Amino acid sequence: MLRELITEDLIIPQLARREKEGVIKELCALFSRAGVVEEVEKFEEAIRSREGIESTAIGQGVAIPHGRSETVKRLAVAFGGSKEGVEFASLDGKPVHLIFMIAAPLDVKKEYLQTVARIVRLLKIKDLKEKLLKSRSVGDVLEVLQEFDSRYPAEVEVRTKEGRVIHKS
């Protein structure tokens, strides 16, 4: 369930930064403060390394930066919103407004893929995506996550192609 992975201390409804590097630091700091990540610099490097392969800004105003590292204690997700948009080297060239950053230990594989698939499923639901875009408080974001989890409590079928998660509706 997304609500179990995204706790209130891992949510920034309105990010302070508007550039990719600043947002990465801002969201990684949440993991550090929440006790999810022991060495934030190492985790930031895992995120940057993944971004160096290909941008995780998948288009339509969404980015899902993710990293696995020995410094991550447990699987968790941080959420950041941006009304103005963040330049994130998106595949469609447009600014990003919704960012879900995933932190995972090295040994977590199935749950990691399930998390990516659940986030993608959430963002494909037009009314929930709109509610996230309009969220101005931690409570607003938590409400959307709770609604999603109640609508889709089951595990998501996950397939991969060339190392990327392919979501099946």
Residue pairs with C-beta under 8 A, 6 or more apart in sequence:
1 149
1 153
2 77
2 115
2 118
2 119
2 122
2 145
2 148
2 149
3 142
3 145
3 146
3 149
5 75
5 76
5 77
5 115
6 76
6 77
6 78
6 79
6 100
6 141
6 142
6 145
7 34
7 76
8 138
8 142
9 30
9 33
9 34
10 30
10 31
10 34
10 36
10 76
10 77
10 78
10 79
11 30
11 78
11 79
11 80
11 138
11 141
11 142
12 26
12 27
12 30
12 78
12 79
12 80
12 81
13 81
13 135
13 136
13 137
13 138
13 140
13 141
14 81
14 82
14 83
14 136
15 23
15 26
15 80
15 81
15 82
15 86
15 99
16 22
16 26
17 23
17 25
17 26
17 86
18 82
18 84
18 85
18 86
18 87
19 86
19 87
20 51
20 86
20 87
20 88
20 89
23 80
23 82
23 86
23 88
23 99
24 44
24 47
24 48
24 51
24 65
24 101
25 44
26 80
27 65
27 78
27 80
27 99
27 101
28 37
28 40
28 43
28 44
28 47
28 101
29 40
30 78
31 37
31 40
31 43
31 72
31 76
31 78
31 101
31 103
32 40
32 43
34 76
35 73
36 72
36 73
36 74
36 76
36 103
37 43
37 69
37 71
37 72
37 73
37 103
38 71
38 72
38 73
39 71
40 71
42 69
42 70
42 71
43 67
43 69
43 71
43 72
43 103
45 69
46 67
46 68
46 69
47 65
47 66
47 67
47 101
49 67
50 56
50 65
50 66
50 67
51 65
51 89
55 63
55 88
55 89
55 90
55 91
56 63
56 64
56 65
56 66
56 88
57 63
57 88
57 89
57 90
57 91
57 96
58 64
58 90
58 91
59 90
59 91
59 92
59 94
60 92
60 94
60 123
61 85
61 94
61 95
61 96
61 97
61 98
61 133
62 96
62 97
62 98
62 99
62 100
62 123
63 86
63 88
63 90
63 96
63 98
63 99
63 100
64 99
64 100
64 101
64 102
64 116
64 119
64 120
65 99
65 101
65 102
66 101
66 102
66 103
66 104
66 112
66 116
67 102
67 103
67 104
68 104
68 105
68 106
68 108
68 112
69 103
69 104
69 105
69 106
70 105
70 106
72 103
72 104
72 105
72 106
73 105
74 105
75 102
75 103
75 104
75 105
75 108
75 111
75 112
75 115
76 102
76 103
77 100
77 101
77 102
77 103
77 115
77 119
78 100
78 101
78 103
79 98
79 99
79 100
79 101
79 141
80 98
80 99
80 101
81 97
81 98
81 99
81 132
81 133
81 135
81 141
82 95
82 96
82 97
82 98
82 99
83 97
84 95
85 94
85 95
85 96
85 97
86 95
86 96
86 97
86 99
87 95
87 96
88 95
88 96
88 99
90 96
97 133
98 123
98 129
98 132
98 133
100 119
102 112
102 115
102 116
102 119
104 111
104 112
104 115
113 158
113 160
113 165
114 155
114 156
114 158
116 158
116 165
117 156
117 157
117 158
117 165
117 167
118 152
118 156
120 165
120 167
121 148
121 152
121 156
121 167
121 169
122 128
122 129
122 145
122 148
123 129
124 167
124 169
125 148
125 151
128 144
128 147
128 148
131 140
131 143
131 144
131 147
132 141
132 144
134 140
135 141
135 144
156 167
156 168
157 168
158 165
158 166
158 167
159 165
159 166
159 168
160 166
